[in-house]
Amino acid sequence: MKKLLFLLSVWCCSLCLISAQTRTEFLLEKGWKFARTDNPESYLTGFNDSKWQSVVVPHDWAIYGPFSSKNDMQKVAITQDGQKAAMEHAGRTGGLPFVGVGWYRINFKVPEFNNGKKAAILFDGAMSHARVYLNGKEVGYWPYGYNSFKFDITPYLIEGGENLLAVRLENLTESSRWYPGAGLYRNVHVIVTEDAHIPVWGTQLTTPKITSEFAKVNLKTKVVRPVDSKVDNFRLVTEIKDANNRVVATGEEKLSKYDGDVFEQNLIVNQPKLWDTENPYLYKAVSKLYDGSSLKDEYTTTFGIRSIEIIPGKGFFLNGKLTKFKGVCLHHDLGPLGAAINEAALRRQITILKDMGCNAIRTSHNMPSPEQIKVCDEMGMMVMAESFDEWKIAKCQNGYNHLFDEWAEKDLVNLIHNFRNNPSIVMWSIGNEVPEQGSKGGVKVARFLQDICHREDPTRPVTQGMDNPGAVVNNNFAAIMDVAGFNYRPFKYKESYDKLPQELILGSETASTVSSRGTYKFPVERKAMAVYDDHQSSSYDVEYCSWSNLPEDDFIQHDDLPYCMGEFVWTGFDYLGEPTPYYTNWPSHSSLFGIVDLASLPKDRYYLYRSHWNPTKETLHILPHWNWAGREGEVTPIFVYTNYPSAELFINGKSQGKRTKDMSVTVDNSGDDASMKELKRQKRYRLMWMDTKYESGTVKVVAYDKDGKAVAEKEIHTAGKPHHIELVADRTSLIANGKDLAYVTVKVVDKDGNLCPNVNQLVKIKVKGAGTYRAGANGDPISMDLFHLPQMTLFNGMLTAIVQTTDKAGEIILEATSKDLKNGKVILNSK
Ligand code: GAL
């Protein structure tokens, strides 16, 4: 009998394999038609869209420009920034044409949809006010442009035939404080399942107990089953697989009428490999849903085994290890690609940030894309996932305040359901600098939102970015939060800590130092809101906003005060819009806050953070450049950013003296005006020679370790005549999937390879072979050059050209030409 049962189960199993194609998922990428005209008949099946533009999704309709001060010109007073009277903010949202209506249409077939199957459509984000129509019928509406949303399309989908999906999007003027992007800028998925299935975001996986011997994995799986089906016929078989696809745990569970159509399984993984930022180890839970012996669905949940804990007075612990946040805030745009999501671009961002020593990002001020979280899971980057920049009280006239009452809970639930299994996410944020901080009843709204987070995910702490410490430490607003997150004003941390019950302070948003790559201003002085005729800020890293400060004003808090949990710097990368302090100074239209510029080229500041956040890697960076014809004999300070404690500086072989990081500077003895003015805190973190005089030639620095041993040296030289274009690709081996990207740094150098930092001429780019020119950027916040055209003006001698693969493998050749310079050429391989 036993033998017979065994044979029977083998037979059943092979049958399952044959019919294993239980779910089909695909993206709607190619074949879309797009128009900016708002013809109300665009949703009808018979509508003629042959004249519309053909586009590929993800698509950002506004990134192609042209720039204009009239695009979303906002005549407002930004009260958060201390403005009293309305003024014209031209580039606040990037000066790009995102306002208005756009329609998308696509025809597609779903051969798998037959015999009573179910189908869903999932948008990872659509900007904004999406109205979705299938085969001439309205399927649903989702207004918030940053969120993922899904609809059941079973009643609308045609079996066997052609389907027409139409989406109307509309962006309002004065609805954002930065460039939001426009259109179907994230992926659109079609998912076909059996009648009984696991729905979108249908699992919730936690790891409630982790020791070195075992990890307990708790998996809750929702099942949608036909009304006439028998509950106790359903079974869920889950296999946990390690990164090598080896099965490390198995569990089987039957559904009963007491389960509310949710399976709960507890599985044990022995000797678990933990997820952390150094070794982001991922497991998969592969669940098979059976109705009797018939396989109905197969659903994979990717997860990591890791613990997070917040201990009052001590801080944030990842896998039991005290971990300070060395974080950055990021807006969602990808510079010259706009908001259109691209995994290769996200990987590049995280690669650059990790090399800097950054261990966390805050998705300010909205929901991340699934690709961003996937990349963070895979590469080991912690994430604070944020939801809103606005609640009920307006920051922007046409912003989320109109939606809050009806949509806030739905939006928050979708965010959490989408990402609650991802190990990279360590905290939820319910808001950013909401005016409710100081208003009557504001605390109740905060509590309402935090409760939703706790209900949907009891495993992660909740925070928000507060910039009104005077109010929130006295009205419970900060006290009720799991984590009190403060934006700016680090000099208030101590007072807030004394008043609040949590015993911890998070720098949820910090610094807002401003600088332009390769631009230096004299004299070198600490300044708030400095503006110049060229609309740039100094890369000596001494300039900031009226509410903000320099990097060291934050470093010192988190180093000296044990209750400080670390920080999220505003921002990791420059973004489109918010060109503070150039509010009204068109053509300023992108930010100056980034540690890395809009072309994803590191500014000097990058090396300051790297020297502090990644101290085991060598950083030895000299600034400014040394091409100052006309400044001969004038004071031209030199800064060195290094992880070493001291260094000696030489100009043309003459010693300028040795500097050592001044560890006698503390948070308590350096906060007064005089100390600020004389850059006292900076002396603890940077090496500064304030009196050096310019003479052309060589600047050399020799670094010493703590024992006084010379351990490293670096030189920069005055560049000679511009000679040729040097091209450096971040990756030369690419994937032939029509999406992969290589970022090629374009530099003008002299005959010896020294950067010519004063060359600002046009470069033309040609791409041949198995790739196309995707976009370029130079990092200049006032550049009017269009990102997608294969030509761009250099900014301080550099720019970035982005190449995209096609579907065909082969060689890609990028050539760059510019007047009076020898061409540059680079060959990439797409496989
Ligand atoms: C903060 C705000 C950010 C950005 C930043 C610029 O107050 O949260 O979105 O505006 O200021 O410094």
Boltz pocket constraint, residues with backbone or C-beta under 6 A from the ligand:
constraints:
  - pocket:
      binder: B
      contacts: [[A, 80], [A, 432], [A, 433], [A, 467], [A, 487], [A, 509], [A, 512], [A, 545], [A, 548], [A, 570], [A, 578], [A, 580]]
      max_distance: 6.0
